[in-house]
Amino acid sequence: MSDWMVTQSSSSGRRPRALSPLREHLRDTFWFAPTAAMVGVFVVWVGAEALDTAIVDALQRDRDYETLDELLRFAQDAKAVVSAVGSAMMTFIGVVFSISLVAVQMASGQFTPRVVRLFVRSRITKATFAVFLATFVLTLLVLTSFDTADDPRSVTTVPLVQSVLTLCMVGLSLLLFVLYVNATLRLMRISHVIARIASESFRVPASMPVPVGGQEAVPVGGREAVPVGGREAVPVGGREAPGHGTETGWVPHDGRAGVLRDVHIARLVRVARKHGVVLRLIPRIGDFVVPGMPVLAVHGGPVPPRRVLRYAISVGVERTYHQDLAFGLRQLADIALRALSPAINDPTTAVQALDRVVQFLAALSRRPLDAALHRDRAGAVRLVQPVPDWTELVDLGFTEVRGCAVGSPQVSRRMLAGLDDLLLLAPPERREPLLRHRELLRQAVGLAAPTASDRDFALRPDRQGIG
């Protein structure tokens, strides 16, 4: 088995749904949920006011003035409560979310700036903010519905339903506040942040095509072998690319510059099948692309029209977990590096990050990597998507942390234990990068340790670092 093995998508397998630029934009902003909530609560208030008017009209037709008089007294008590809620809600919102911004700033400085994404996209945070603002707007609307008339026969409306609705919104606000505080405190604890990053990272290989064994290149529709990965310069003009078959053209990126976050796999497969070609994604998910840069190589036929490839590639300002296999490892390495910096000096956090690095690599230790082949319904390969190979993932997880682990026996011991565990799990052809990092770590610790006993202690594998 070679390390460039490809993965293939089965015809019955479910392809991952493409990212929606609009949905991702809304998830990365704070304005949409509160705005929708305020519009929604206005619509609900209009319905509640109509219901209150209908109740008063029915009581007046029945000449049930005694009940109306009781409702008026209830309305006076409810007005005091609604007024108190309205005056306190905005102050409450300001204090709570000011503290939240400070917590986010502390988390980004202590862990990595990329964890701010977890706070921004938190559903409980947006729901709490939206319900708080909706409750405030509702109190203002309800206050306009109170009638100043004291005679039950002359009142036009008594905000009975509106007052009950306001009290329900207050109760919902208090419940969400408790949940919000709990979620925020969890996101401020490094163990939960690392676990969240790991869980998001595992979704990427789970959505990749089903791996199929085999070493040889896969023929496509009777033509030349399909391209499988590679980071060489892009051939143009139909020249032969080593190991890639004949390239008949390429498609440049015509959008804004940014990080390649996602490709619409189903659409690209459809386009390639319709035009009888094979498309190869040139940059990997997570690469930075600029206008004019080749993003798709075309094999076996003419380049499809630009209009049919519109919206097939999503570019943004930051990487996402959606199809980016290496993004989780990048964040874990960043957290470990920040923890080992002289300003923080927290090797235990680095050990926790290494725990998840080892877990992620162990899950991929026997999985084919380097490229994913996506087929159409007839079984012909139509899209080749490059992914990081095993060596690149191992280097990403260990290289930078290893350079900072020399002066920390806790980290060097945990890294050695992790490398030993991966050596037991990985097949023979994948042990070379693990052995290389193990030997480099031993050499670095041997040069930095002042005595032989310190060197032996720092090079003793320990899954907990130091107990």
C-alpha positions in Angstrom: 0.0 0.0 0.0 1.4 3.4 -0.9 0.8 6.7 0.9 -0.8 8.3 -2.1 -3.8 6.1 -2.1 -7.0 7.7 -3.2 -10.5 7.6 -1.8 -13.6 7.1 -3.9 -17.1 8.2 -3.4 -19.6 5.3 -3.7 -22.7 5.9 -5.8 -24.8 5.3 -2.7 -22.8 7.4 -0.4 -24.1 10.8 0.6 -22.0 13.7 -0.5 -21.5 16.5 2.0 -23.8 19.5 1.4 -22.0 22.5 0.0 -21.7 25.6 2.1 -24.2 28.3 1.5 -22.4 31.7 1.4 -25.5 33.4 2.7 -26.0 30.9 5.5 -22.4 31.1 6.5 -22.5 34.9 6.4 -25.5 35.0 8.7 -23.9 32.5 11.1 -20.8 34.7 11.3 -22.9 37.9 12.1 -24.8 39.0 15.2 -27.4 41.2 13.5 -29.7 38.7 11.8 -31.0 36.7 14.8 -31.9 39.8 16.9 -33.5 41.5 13.9 -35.6 38.5 13.1 -36.6 38.1 16.7 -37.7 41.8 16.9 -39.7 41.5 13.7 -41.2 38.3 14.9 -42.2 39.7 18.3 -43.8 42.7 16.6 -46.0 40.3 14.6 -46.9 38.3 17.7 -47.8 41.6 19.5 -50.1 42.6 16.7 -51.9 39.3 17.1 -52.0 39.5 20.9 -53.4 43.1 20.7 -56.2 42.0 18.3 -57.0 39.1 20.7 -57.2 41.5 23.6 -59.5 43.8 21.7 -61.7 40.9 20.8 -61.9 39.8 24.4 -63.0 43.3 25.6 -65.5 43.6 22.7 -67.1 40.3 23.7 -67.3 41.3 27.4 -68.9 44.6 26.5 -71.5 43.0 24.3 -72.4 40.6 27.2 -72.4 43.6 29.6 -70.0 41.7 31.8 -68.6 44.9 33.4 -67.6 43.2 36.6 -65.1 41.0 34.7 -63.9 44.1 32.8 -63.4 45.9 36.1 -61.3 43.0 37.4 -59.2 43.0 34.2 -58.6 46.7 34.6 -57.2 46.2 38.1 -55.1 43.4 36.7 -53.8 45.7 34.0 -52.7 48.3 36.5 -50.6 45.7 38.3 -49.3 44.3 35.1 -48.3 47.8 33.9 -46.0 48.3 36.9 -44.3 44.9 36.1 -44.0 45.6 32.4 -42.5 49.1 33.1 -40.0 47.6 35.5 -39.0 44.9 33.0 -38.6 47.5 30.2 -36.4 49.8 32.2 -34.2 47.0 33.5 -33.8 44.9 30.3 -31.5 47.2 28.3 -29.2 47.7 31.4 -29.2 43.9 31.8 -28.3 43.4 28.1 -25.4 45.9 28.3 -23.8 44.5 31.4 -24.1 40.8 30.3 -22.7 41.3 26.8 -20.0 43.7 27.9 -18.7 40.9 30.2 -19.0 38.5 27.3 -16.8 40.6 25.1 -14.2 40.7 27.8 -14.4 36.9 28.1 -13.9 36.5 24.4 -10.9 38.8 24.4 -9.3 36.8 27.2 -10.0 33.5 25.5 -8.5 34.7 22.2 -5.4 35.9 24.0 -4.9 32.8 26.1 -5.8 30.1 23.6 -5.7 31.3 19.9 -7.6 34.0 18.0 -9.3 31.3 15.9 -11.3 30.1 18.9 -13.3 33.4 18.7 -15.2 31.7 15.9 -16.7 29.4 18.5 -18.1 32.3 20.4 -19.4 34.2 17.3 -21.2 31.1 15.9 -22.6 30.0 19.2 -26.3 29.5 18.8 -27.1 29.9 22.5 -25.3 33.3 22.5 -27.4 34.6 19.5 -30.6 33.1 20.9 -30.0 34.9 24.3 -29.2 38.2 22.6 -32.3 37.9 20.3 -34.7 37.0 23.1 -33.4 39.8 25.4 -33.9 42.4 22.7 -37.3 41.0 21.7 -38.4 41.2 25.3 -37.4 44.8 25.5 -39.2 45.7 22.3 -42.3 43.8 23.5 -42.4 45.8 26.8 -42.4 49.0 24.8 -45.2 47.9 22.6 -47.3 46.6 25.4 -47.0 49.9 27.3 -48.6 51.6 24.4 -51.6 49.4 24.7 -52.6 50.3 28.2 -55.9 52.3 28.3 -56.2 55.2 30.8 -60.0 54.9 31.1 -61.3 53.8 34.5 -64.9 53.1 33.4 -65.3 49.5 32.2 -67.9 50.6 29.7 -65.5 53.0 27.9 -62.3 50.9 27.6 -61.3 49.8 24.1 -58.7 47.2 25.1 -57.1 45.6 28.1 -53.6 44.1 27.4 -54.3 40.8 29.2 -52.8 38.5 26.6 -50.0 41.0 25.9 -49.1 41.1 29.6 -49.1 37.3 29.9 -46.9 37.1 26.8 -44.5 39.6 28.3 -44.2 37.6 31.5 -43.5 34.5 29.4 -40.8 36.3 27.5 -39.2 37.4 30.8 -39.2 33.7 32.0 -37.7 32.6 28.7 -35.0 35.3 29.0 -34.1 34.2 32.5 -33.8 30.5 31.3 -31.7 31.5 28.4 -29.5 33.6 30.6 -28.7 30.6 32.8 -27.9 28.5 29.7 -25.9 31.3 28.2 -23.7 31.7 31.3 -23.2 28.0 31.5 -22.2 27.8 27.8 -19.9 30.8 28.1 -18.1 29.4 31.1 -17.6 26.1 29.2 -16.1 27.9 26.3 -13.7 29.7 28.6 -12.4 26.4 29.9 -9.6 25.1 27.7 -10.6 21.5 28.1 -14.0 22.1 26.6 -12.5 24.3 23.8 -10.1 21.6 22.8 -12.8 19.0 22.9 -15.0 21.2 20.7 -12.3 21.6 18.2 -11.7 17.9 18.1 -15.3 17.0 17.6 -15.6 19.5 14.8 -12.5 18.1 13.2 -13.8 14.5 13.2 -16.7 15.6 11.0 -14.4 16.2 8.1 -13.1 12.7 7.6 -16.6 11.4 8.3 -18.0 13.3 5.3 -15.2 12.3 3.0 -15.8 9.6 0.3 -15.7 6.0 1.4 -12.1 4.7 1.2 -11.4 1.9 -1.3 -8.2 0.0 -1.4 -5.9 -0.1 -4.4 -2.6 1.3 -5.6 -2.9 1.9 -9.4 -4.3 5.0 -10.9 -8.0 4.8 -11.7 -8.9 5.0 -15.4 -11.7 7.5 -16.3 -14.1 6.6 -19.0 -11.5 4.8 -21.1 -9.2 7.8 -21.1 -5.9 8.4 -19.4 -5.5 7.9 -15.6 -7.0 10.5 -13.4 -4.8 12.9 -11.5 -4.3 12.0 -7.8 -3.0 14.8 -5.7 0.4 16.4 -6.1 1.6 19.9 -5.4 3.6 20.5 -8.6 3.3 23.6 -10.7 0.1 23.6 -12.8 0.8 22.6 -16.4 -1.1 24.6 -19.1 -1.8 24.3 -22.8 -2.5 20.6 -22.9 1.0 19.6 -21.8 1.6 16.3 -20.0 1.8 16.6 -16.2 3.8 13.8 -14.5 1.3 11.3 -13.1 -1.7 13.5 -14.0 -2.5 12.6 -17.6 -3.2 15.2 -20.3 -4.4 18.5 -19.1 -6.5 20.3 -21.6 -7.0 23.6 -19.8 -7.7 25.2 -16.4 -10.3 27.5 -14.9 -9.1 30.7 -13.1 -10.5 32.1 -10.0 -12.6 35.2 -10.9 -13.9 36.1 -7.5 -12.5 38.0 -4.5 -9.2 37.0 -2.9 -9.6 34.8 0.2 -9.3 31.4 1.8 -10.8 28.5 -0.2 -13.4 27.2 2.2 -15.5 24.8 0.2 -16.3 23.4 -3.2 -19.7 22.4 -4.4 -18.9 18.7 -5.1 -22.3 17.7 -6.5 -22.3 20.7 -9.0 -18.8 20.1 -10.2 -19.5 16.4 -10.7 -22.6 17.3 -12.7 -20.7 19.8 -14.9 -17.9 17.3 -15.5 -20.3 14.5 -16.5 -22.3 16.8 -18.8 -19.2 17.9 -20.6 -17.4 14.5 -20.5 -14.3 15.7 -18.6 -12.5 15.2 -15.3 -12.0 18.2 -13.1 -9.1 18.4 -10.6 -9.1 21.0 -7.8 -5.7 22.6 -7.9 -5.5 24.4 -4.5 -6.5 22.5 -1.4 -9.2 23.6 1.0 -7.7 26.2 3.3 -5.3 27.6 0.6 -5.4 31.4 -0.1 -6.5 32.1 -3.6 -6.3 35.4 -5.6 -8.1 36.5 -8.8 -6.7 34.8 -11.8 -5.1 31.9 -9.9 -5.9 28.5 -11.5 -8.4 26.6 -9.3 -9.6 23.8 -11.5 -7.6 21.8 -14.1 -9.6 20.2 -16.9 -8.6 16.7 -18.2 -10.0 14.9 -21.2 -11.9 17.6 -23.0 -12.6 21.3 -23.5 -13.0 23.7 -20.5 -16.7 24.0 -19.5 -18.2 27.4 -19.8 -17.6 29.8 -16.9 -21.3 30.3 -16.2 -21.9 26.7 -15.4 -19.1 26.8 -12.8 -20.5 29.9 -11.0 -21.0 29.5 -7.3 -19.1 26.1 -7.3 -16.2 27.5 -5.2 -16.7 29.3 -1.9 -14.1 31.8 -0.7 -14.1 33.6 2.6 -11.9 35.5 5.1 -11.1 32.5 7.3 -10.9 28.7 7.2 -13.8 26.5 8.2 -14.1 22.9 9.3 -16.5 22.0 6.5 -14.0 20.3 4.1 -10.7 21.4 5.7 -9.0 18.3 7.1 -6.1 20.1 8.5 -7.9 23.1 10.2 -8.5 21.3 13.5 -4.8 20.2 13.8 -3.8 23.8 13.0 -5.9 25.1 15.9 -4.6 22.5 18.3 -1.0 23.2 17.4 -1.7 27.0 17.9 -3.1 26.3 21.3 -0.1 24.2 22.3 2.3 26.8 21.0 0.5 29.6 22.8 0.6 27.6 26.0 4.3 27.0 25.7 5.2 30.6 25.1 7.1 32.4 27.8 4.2 34.8 28.4 1.8 32.0 29.4 4.1 29.0 30.3 1.3 26.4 30.6 2.6 23.0 29.6 -0.5 21.2 30.9 -2.6 22.9 28.3 -0.1 21.9 25.6 -0.4 18.3 26.9 -4.2 18.5 26.5 -3.8 19.7 23.0 -1.4 16.9 22.2 -4.0 14.4 23.5 -6.4 15.5 20.8 -3.6 15.6 18.1 -2.8 12.0 18.8 -6.5 11.1 18.9 -7.1 12.7 15.5 -4.0 11.2 13.9 -4.9 7.8 15.3 -8.3 7.9 13.6 -6.6 8.7 10.3 -3.6 6.3 10.7 -5.1 3.7 8.4 -7.3 5.9 6.2 -6.3 6.5 2.6 -5.3 10.1 2.1 -3.8 12.6 -0.4 -6.8 12.8 -2.8 -10.5 12.1 -2.9 -12.1 10.8 -6.1 -15.8 11.8 -6.6 -17.7 9.7 -9.1 -20.9 10.3 -11.1 -23.9 7.9 -11.0 -22.3 5.8 -13.7 -19.2 5.2 -11.6 -16.8 7.4 -13.7 -14.5 9.7 -11.8 -15.4 13.3 -12.4 -13.7 15.3 -9.6 -10.4 14.9 -7.9 -10.1 16.8 -4.7 -6.6 17.0 -3.0 -6.4 16.5 0.7 -3.3 16.5 3.0 -1.3 13.3 3.1 -0.2 11.5 6.2 3.2 13.0 6.4 1.8 16.6 6.1 -0.7 15.9 8.9 1.9 14.5 11.2 4.3 17.4 10.5 1.4 19.8 11.2 0.6 18.2 14.5 4.1 17.8 15.9 6.7 20.0 14.2 6.1 23.4 15.8 5.2 21.9 19.2 8.3 19.7 19.2 10.4 22.9 18.7 8.9 24.4 21.8 8.8 21.2 23.9 12.6 20.9 24.5 12.5 22.9 27.7 9.4 21.2 29.1 9.8 17.6 30.2 6.0 17.3 30.6 5.4 18.0 26.9 8.4 15.9 25.6 7.2 12.9 27.6 3.6 13.2 26.4 4.8 13.6 22.8 7.0 10.6 23.0 4.1 8.5 24.4 1.8 9.8 21.6 4.4 8.9 18.9 4.8 5.5 20.4 1.0 4.9 20.4 0.8 6.0 16.8 3.7 3.7 15.8 1.6 0.8 17.1 -1.5 1.9 15.2 0.0 3.1 11.9 0.9 0.6 9.1 4.6 0.1 8.3 4.6 2.5 5.3 3.4 5.4 7.5 5.9 5.0 10.3 8.7 7.1 8.8 7.4 10.5 9.8 6.6 9.3 13.3 10.1 7.8 13.7 11.6 11.0 12.3 9.8 13.2 14.8 10.7 10.8 17.6 14.4 10.9 16.7 14.5 14.7 16.3 12.8 15.1 19.7 15.4 12.9 21.3 18.3 14.8 19.7 16.9 18.2 20.7 16.3 17.1 24.3 19.7 15.5 24.5 21.4 18.8 23.4 19.3 20.9 25.8 19.3 18.7 29.0 22.0 19.8 31.4 22.6 16.3 32.8 22.1 12.7 31.8 19.4 12.2 34.5 17.5 15.2 33.2 17.7 13.8 29.7 16.5 10.4 30.8 13.6 11.9 32.7 12.5 14.1 29.8 12.7 11.2 27.3 10.6 8.8 29.4 7.2 8.3 27.6 4.2 9.3 29.8 0.7 9.7 28.5 0.0 12.3 31.2 3.2 14.2 30.8 4.4 14.0 34.4 1.8 12.0 36.3 
